[in-house]
Amino acid sequence: MIPMQSAPASTYQGGFSEPVFDAQTVFRQIMNAMARPGTIATFAPLTSPPAPLLAAMGSIAATLFDQDTTIWLEPTLSASRDVVNWLTFHTSAPLTTQAFEADFALFADAKALSSFENHAQGTQEYPDRSTTILLQIDSLLGGPPLQMSGPGIGDQACITPVGLPDLFCQQWAANGLRFPRGVDLMLVAPEGVFALPRTVKIAIG
Protein backbone atom coordinates (compact mmCIF):
# COMPACT_ATOMS: atom_id res chain seq x y z
CA MET A 1 0.00 0.00 0.00
CA ILE A 2 1.38 3.41 -1.00
CA PRO A 3 1.30 5.86 1.92
CA MET A 4 -0.65 9.04 1.35
CA GLN A 5 1.45 12.17 1.09
CA SER A 6 0.25 15.14 3.08
CA ALA A 7 0.42 18.64 1.69
CA PRO A 8 3.07 20.90 3.23
CA ALA A 9 1.97 23.19 6.04
CA SER A 10 2.55 26.23 3.80
CA THR A 11 -0.36 25.06 1.63
CA TYR A 12 -2.80 25.58 4.50
CA GLN A 13 -1.17 28.68 5.96
CA GLY A 14 -1.05 32.23 4.72
CA GLY A 15 -4.73 32.76 3.97
CA PHE A 16 -7.14 35.31 5.44
CA SER A 17 -7.27 35.18 9.23
CA GLU A 18 -10.83 36.57 9.11
CA PRO A 19 -12.08 35.35 5.71
CA VAL A 20 -15.40 37.22 5.52
CA PHE A 21 -14.18 40.55 6.88
CA ASP A 22 -10.87 40.48 5.00
CA ALA A 23 -12.49 39.53 1.70
CA GLN A 24 -15.02 42.34 2.07
CA THR A 25 -12.22 44.83 2.75
CA VAL A 26 -10.22 43.77 -0.31
CA PHE A 27 -13.31 43.64 -2.53
CA ARG A 28 -14.26 47.22 -1.69
CA GLN A 29 -10.74 48.41 -2.50
CA ILE A 30 -10.69 46.53 -5.81
CA MET A 31 -14.06 47.94 -6.84
CA ASN A 32 -12.89 51.46 -5.96
CA ALA A 33 -9.75 50.96 -8.05
CA MET A 34 -11.79 49.71 -11.01
CA ALA A 35 -14.17 52.68 -10.75
CA ARG A 36 -11.28 55.18 -10.38
CA PRO A 37 -8.40 54.05 -12.61
CA GLY A 38 -5.09 55.50 -11.52
CA THR A 39 -6.00 55.19 -7.84
CA ILE A 40 -3.79 52.83 -5.85
CA ALA A 41 -5.79 50.25 -3.95
CA THR A 42 -3.95 49.44 -0.75
CA PHE A 43 -4.74 46.89 1.89
CA ALA A 44 -2.70 45.42 4.72
CA PRO A 45 -0.77 42.24 3.87
CA LEU A 46 -3.73 40.02 4.69
CA THR A 47 -2.29 36.92 3.07
CA SER A 48 1.13 35.31 2.87
CA PRO A 49 1.17 33.23 -0.32
CA PRO A 50 4.27 31.31 -1.39
CA ALA A 51 6.84 33.12 -3.52
CA PRO A 52 6.85 34.49 -6.12
CA LEU A 53 3.26 35.60 -5.41
CA LEU A 54 3.00 38.96 -3.67
CA ALA A 55 0.76 39.40 -0.64
CA ALA A 56 -1.54 41.67 -2.67
CA MET A 57 -1.87 39.01 -5.37
CA GLY A 58 -2.78 36.44 -2.74
CA SER A 59 -5.40 38.77 -1.25
CA ILE A 60 -6.98 39.39 -4.65
CA ALA A 61 -7.04 35.67 -5.39
CA ALA A 62 -8.59 34.83 -2.03
CA THR A 63 -11.26 37.48 -2.65
CA LEU A 64 -12.21 37.04 -6.31
CA PHE A 65 -11.53 33.38 -7.04
CA ASP A 66 -13.89 30.52 -6.23
CA GLN A 67 -15.01 27.18 -7.62
CA ASP A 68 -16.78 28.94 -10.50
CA THR A 69 -13.77 30.96 -11.72
CA THR A 70 -11.17 29.29 -13.91
CA ILE A 71 -7.59 30.50 -13.56
CA TRP A 72 -4.51 30.20 -15.76
CA LEU A 73 -0.95 30.55 -14.47
CA GLU A 74 2.05 31.66 -16.50
CA PRO A 75 4.92 29.12 -16.58
CA THR A 76 6.80 30.47 -13.55
CA LEU A 77 3.72 30.00 -11.39
CA SER A 78 2.36 26.79 -12.90
CA ALA A 79 5.75 25.14 -12.28
CA SER A 80 5.55 25.92 -8.56
CA ARG A 81 3.81 23.16 -6.66
CA ASP A 82 3.55 25.43 -3.62
CA VAL A 83 1.76 28.14 -5.60
CA VAL A 84 -0.63 25.70 -7.27
CA ASN A 85 -1.46 23.98 -3.98
CA TRP A 86 -1.92 27.28 -2.14
CA LEU A 87 -4.29 28.69 -4.74
CA THR A 88 -6.26 25.45 -4.94
CA PHE A 89 -6.63 25.17 -1.18
CA HIS A 90 -7.49 28.81 -0.45
CA THR A 91 -9.71 29.55 -3.45
CA SER A 92 -11.06 26.21 -4.78
CA ALA A 93 -10.68 27.71 -8.26
CA PRO A 94 -10.06 25.20 -11.06
CA LEU A 95 -6.89 25.64 -13.11
CA THR A 96 -6.68 25.42 -16.88
CA THR A 97 -3.69 25.00 -19.17
CA GLN A 98 -5.50 26.94 -21.91
CA ALA A 99 -5.11 30.69 -21.43
CA PHE A 100 -8.12 31.42 -23.65
CA GLU A 101 -10.43 29.52 -21.27
CA ALA A 102 -9.53 31.41 -18.10
CA ASP A 103 -11.54 33.99 -16.19
CA PHE A 104 -8.31 35.17 -14.57
CA ALA A 105 -4.69 34.92 -15.70
CA LEU A 106 -1.84 35.40 -13.21
CA PHE A 107 1.62 36.64 -14.13
CA ALA A 108 4.48 36.86 -11.66
CA ASP A 109 6.92 37.50 -14.52
CA ALA A 110 5.81 40.52 -16.55
CA LYS A 111 8.06 39.44 -19.44
CA ALA A 112 5.87 36.37 -19.88
CA LEU A 113 2.98 38.59 -21.01
CA SER A 114 3.36 38.27 -24.78
CA SER A 115 -0.03 39.30 -26.13
CA PHE A 116 -3.46 40.12 -24.77
CA GLU A 117 -4.95 38.26 -27.73
CA ASN A 118 -3.87 34.97 -26.13
CA HIS A 119 -6.63 35.48 -23.56
CA ALA A 120 -10.41 35.48 -23.80
CA GLN A 121 -11.71 38.70 -25.34
CA GLY A 122 -15.42 38.27 -24.69
CA THR A 123 -17.94 38.80 -27.47
CA GLN A 124 -19.90 41.78 -28.77
CA GLU A 125 -22.98 40.41 -27.01
CA TYR A 126 -21.16 39.30 -23.84
CA PRO A 127 -18.01 41.40 -23.42
CA ASP A 128 -17.80 40.35 -19.77
CA ARG A 129 -16.82 36.85 -20.87
CA SER A 130 -13.21 37.91 -21.05
CA THR A 131 -10.07 37.35 -19.03
CA THR A 132 -8.93 39.66 -16.26
CA ILE A 133 -5.14 39.68 -16.15
CA LEU A 134 -3.29 40.10 -12.84
CA LEU A 135 0.23 41.27 -13.63
CA GLN A 136 2.89 41.59 -10.94
CA ILE A 137 5.40 44.39 -11.51
CA ASP A 138 8.29 45.83 -9.52
CA SER A 139 6.55 48.98 -8.32
CA LEU A 140 3.62 51.29 -9.00
CA LEU A 141 5.82 54.33 -8.49
CA GLY A 142 9.04 55.70 -9.95
CA GLY A 143 8.85 54.65 -13.59
CA PRO A 144 8.32 56.61 -16.82
CA PRO A 145 5.08 58.62 -16.68
CA LEU A 146 2.04 57.25 -18.47
CA GLN A 147 -0.94 59.51 -19.08
CA MET A 148 -4.34 57.92 -18.62
CA SER A 149 -7.74 59.06 -19.82
CA GLY A 150 -11.18 57.53 -19.90
CA PRO A 151 -14.21 56.87 -17.70
CA GLY A 152 -13.66 57.41 -13.99
CA ILE A 153 -10.51 59.49 -14.47
CA GLY A 154 -11.74 63.00 -15.09
CA ASP A 155 -9.54 64.99 -17.46
CA GLN A 156 -6.38 62.93 -17.09
CA ALA A 157 -4.29 60.96 -14.60
CA CYS A 158 -0.63 60.01 -14.54
CA ILE A 159 0.83 56.73 -13.32
CA THR A 160 4.51 55.73 -13.09
CA PRO A 161 4.72 51.94 -12.90
CA VAL A 162 8.05 50.11 -12.96
CA GLY A 163 8.56 46.79 -14.70
CA LEU A 164 5.95 46.78 -17.47
CA PRO A 165 6.71 44.75 -20.61
CA ASP A 166 8.57 46.74 -23.27
CA LEU A 167 5.64 46.73 -25.70
CA PHE A 168 2.95 47.28 -23.09
CA CYS A 169 1.61 50.59 -24.43
CA GLN A 170 1.28 49.21 -27.95
CA GLN A 171 -0.41 46.08 -26.64
CA TRP A 172 -2.82 48.15 -24.55
CA ALA A 173 -3.69 50.40 -27.49
CA ALA A 174 -4.54 47.31 -29.57
CA ASN A 175 -6.67 46.04 -26.70
CA GLY A 176 -8.69 49.27 -26.75
CA LEU A 177 -9.41 48.94 -30.46
CA ARG A 178 -11.38 45.76 -29.77
CA PHE A 179 -13.83 47.50 -27.40
CA PRO A 180 -16.32 46.39 -26.10
CA ARG A 181 -14.28 43.22 -26.35
CA GLY A 182 -10.83 43.00 -24.76
CA VAL A 183 -9.20 42.21 -21.43
CA ASP A 184 -9.13 44.11 -18.16
CA LEU A 185 -5.90 44.39 -16.20
CA MET A 186 -4.68 44.80 -12.64
CA LEU A 187 -1.09 45.85 -11.97
CA VAL A 188 -0.01 44.30 -8.69
CA ALA A 189 3.04 45.55 -6.77
CA PRO A 190 4.27 45.70 -3.16
CA GLU A 191 2.56 49.10 -2.72
CA GLY A 192 -0.86 47.87 -3.86
CA VAL A 193 -2.86 47.60 -7.05
CA PHE A 194 -3.71 49.72 -10.09
CA ALA A 195 -6.80 48.68 -12.03
CA LEU A 196 -6.86 49.26 -15.79
CA PRO A 197 -10.29 48.58 -17.28
CA ARG A 198 -10.31 48.16 -21.05
CA THR A 199 -11.98 51.60 -21.36
CA VAL A 200 -8.77 53.34 -20.25
CA LYS A 201 -6.47 54.90 -22.83
CA ILE A 202 -2.75 55.20 -22.10
CA ALA A 203 -0.19 57.53 -23.69
CA ILE A 204 3.54 57.87 -22.97
CA GLY A 205 4.71 61.15 -21.42
Secondary structure, DSSP 8 states (H G I E B T S, - for coil): --------HHHHSSS-SSHHHHHHHHHHHHHHHHHSTT--B---------TTS-HHHHHHHHHH--TT--EEE-HHHHT-HHHHHHHHHHH---B-S-GGG-SEEEESSGGG---GGGS-B--SS-TTSB-EEEEE-SBSSSS--EEEESTTT-S-EEE--BS--TTHHHHHHHHHHTTTSS-EEEEEETTEEEEE-TT-EEEE-
